[in-house]
């Protein structure tokens, strides 16, 4: 086999390896993360759909892969894959205490800025 053929095969193998680690692997990782998130959805979770609709999961239908969201008293049915993210995970109370808590950090205390400044330049 000529030297140039071996180099060309190695070059294509290197390009494929780089493309795998840059494109394919992160995409598979993200798909697995999304699948795990959708498998963990349960009633009481606050979610956002891919269309930006905020709601609380009322029911999860595993046979049809659908969820029913309560959007301020309006119940809407969506495909599970239409859930973009879970905003707030519901807590489960058991005999052992609280099993799961919110993944979202609570907002920091509101900081109030005082408009009045105590400076020497106020009365010039």
Secondary structure as GFF3:
##gff-version 3
##sequence-region A 1 124
A	DSSP	alpha_helix	3	19	.	.	.	ID=ss1
A	DSSP	pi_helix	20	24	.	.	.	ID=ss2
A	DSSP	alpha_helix	25	39	.	.	.	ID=ss3
A	DSSP	beta_strand	46	49	.	.	.	ID=ss4
A	DSSP	beta_strand	54	61	.	.	.	ID=ss5
A	DSSP	beta_strand	66	71	.	.	.	ID=ss6
A	DSSP	beta_strand	74	79	.	.	.	ID=ss7
A	DSSP	three_ten_helix	80	82	.	.	.	ID=ss8
A	DSSP	beta_strand	83	88	.	.	.	ID=ss9
A	DSSP	beta_strand	93	94	.	.	.	ID=ss10
A	DSSP	beta_strand	97	98	.	.	.	ID=ss11
###
